[in-house]
Amino acid sequence: MSLFVDNNELIEGEIFYVIKENNAGNQRPLVLSADLEIKRYKDEVKSFKVSFRQENYALSNQIIRDSVITQPDGSVIIHPVIMGESQIKRLLISWTLKDEETGEAIPINEQTINRLHPDIARAILMEYRRLNSYSLDGDDLSEFLSGDYDEDVLQAILEERGRKLADKDEDNEDNKEDEEDKDSELPPDLKKSKISSHKS
C-alpha cells in the first residue's frame, strides 16, 4: 500500500445509456445506472469509456479553491455544483466518444465538456465518485459475513456503533429535559394555553 498517489495510475469506468424521445419530441440520452436497466434495453444500449486521474493533495486543494464562493454577507462556502464541474474538468482525461458523422475521436476540453448533455455530464461525475469511493462489498463483505474478521476488530465496530446509539439517545433525552425545563418556567396560564393547543 502506498501513501502517495501514482500520477500514472488511472481510474477507469464506463457510462451506459440509450437514446429516447422526450415529451417534446426531442431525442435525449437516458443514463442507465443498474444492470437490470441495461438488460432491459440490451438491444439499444450504447456506452463509452472514461478515464480519470487520481486526486493527490495538491489537485484536491485546487478543486476546493475552484469551488469556494463568497456570499453577499461576506461568508465563504464551498459550492457543490461548482465542485462537481471542477472535478470533471480537472480529473477527466480521456473518453471513447466519437463524432457520429466522421467517426473521429472527440477531444476533451472545456468547450466539449460544456456542450455535454447535463445527464451525461452528471453520469460521468457520479461514475468517478462511485469508483473513487469505498464500500464493504465483494470479498470484504463475504469475509465479514463469514466471520473471518478478527474478533477484536468486530468488537471495536460493535462498541463504536453502541456508543453512537447511546450518544444519540442521550442527546434526545437532554432535548426532552430541556423542553420540560422550559415548560416549568412558564406562567400557569401559558401552560394551559400550550396544553390546549396540543390537544387541538
N, C-alpha and C positions, 0 to 999 in steps of 0.2 A: 504494500500500500504506500502510495506517495502522498506527501503533504503539499506537493507542488503540482500545479496544473500543466499538463503537457499541451503546448500550443498546437502540436501536430495531430493530436487525438481529437477526432470529430465525433459529434453526436448525430446519428442518422435516423431519420424517420420517414414516414410515408403518409400522404394525405389521400383519402378516398372520397369520391364524390360522383354524383350523377347530374345531368343537366335536365332541369324541369321547367315547365312554363308556370309562371305565377298567375294570379287572377287578372292581371293587366295584360296577359298575353306575351309577356317578355320572358325570354329564356334566362335562367339564372342557375348557379350551382347549388346543389343540395349536399351539404357535407355529411358523410356517413361516419359515425363515431363508434359503431358497435358491429361485431361480427354478424349478428342477426340481420342488421340493416344491409350489410354487404352481400349476404346470401340472398336477401330478398330482391335486390336489384342486380343480381350477378351478371345478367346479360348487358346491362347498361353502365356498369361501374367503370369509371376512369380513375386514374391515380397518377401522382407524381411524387418523386422522392425529394427529400430536403436534407441538407447537412448544415449543422451549426457548429461554430467554435465554442469551446467551453469558457465559462466566465472565470477569470482569475481576479485577484483582489483589485488590481488597477481598473480592469474593464467593468467590474461590478460597481466600483465607485463612480466611474464615468456615467454609467446608466442612471445611477441615483442622481448625479448632478444634472443630467438631462431632464429629469423628472420633477425637479424642485421648482415650484412656482410661489410667488409672493401674493398673498391675498390683499384685497383693498384695505383691510385693517392692519396690514403690516406683518401678519403672521405668515409663516412659511409651512407649506405642506408638500408631500410627495404625491403627485397626481398619478393614479393607477393607469389611466388610459395612455398618458404620455410615456410612462414606464414601459408599457407593453409595446408601443411603437418603437421606442429606443431599443428594446430587446431584439425585435425583428431586424431593424436596420443595422444594428451593430453585431449581431450574432449569426444571422443567416448568411451563409457564404456560397451556397450552391443549391440549385434545384434542377430538375429534369424537364422543366416546362419548355415546350417548343411552339413556335408560331404555326398555327393550324394551316395556313396557306403556303408558307415557304418551307416549313419543316426545320427552320433554323432555330438554334437554341436562343432562348430569350435571356438576355443578360440581367444580372441582379444589380440594381442601383436604386437610388431614392425615387427616381421617376417611375420605374416599373413597379416598385413596391406600392407607391401611392396610387397606382392605377388598378391594383388588385381589387376584386370584389371583396367587400368587408367580411363576408362569411369565410372566404378563403384565407384572408389575412389573419383573422382570429383563429382559424383552424391551425395555421402554421404556428402561431404563438402558443396555442394550447398543446400542440404536439411537442414543442420544445419544453414546455413546463412539465408535461407528463413524463417525458424521457429523462428530465433532469431531477425528478422527484424520487423519493424513496418510499416504498410501501412494503408491508410484510406479506409477501406472496411467494408463489413458486416453492423453491427449496426451503426458504426461510419459514414459510407457513407450514409446510409439511413437517419440518423439524420441530416447530413449536407444538403442533398438534400431536405429534408422535411422542412428545415428552423427552426429546433428546437434548433440550436445553439444560444447561447446568442448573441445579436446584437453587443455588444462591442467586442466579440471575432471575429466575422465575419468582423467587421470594421477594426480591427487590422490586420487581414490576408490580406485584400484588400489593406490597406495602405502600408504594408510591400512589397506586390507584386508590387505596384505602385512605391515605392522607388527604388526597384531593377531594374525595367524597365527604370526609369528616370536616374539612375546611369549609366546604360548600354548605353543609348542614349547620355549622357553627355560624356562618355568615347569615343564613336565613333566620336562625334563632335570634341573633343580635338585632337584625332588622325588625323582627317581630317585637322584641323587647323595647326597642326604640319607639315603635309606634304606640305601644302600651303606655310608655312613659309620657309621650306627648299627649295622649288622651287623658291621663291622670292630671295633667296640668290645666286642662280646660275647665272653665266655669261649668257648673251643673247644667245651666240652660243650653249651653253649646253642646254638651254631651248628649242631651236628649235630642237636640236637633240632628246631630250626627247619626244617632241610632235610628231616628225616623227616616232619614234619607237612605240609609242602608236597606231598611225594610221595604221602602217604596221602589 
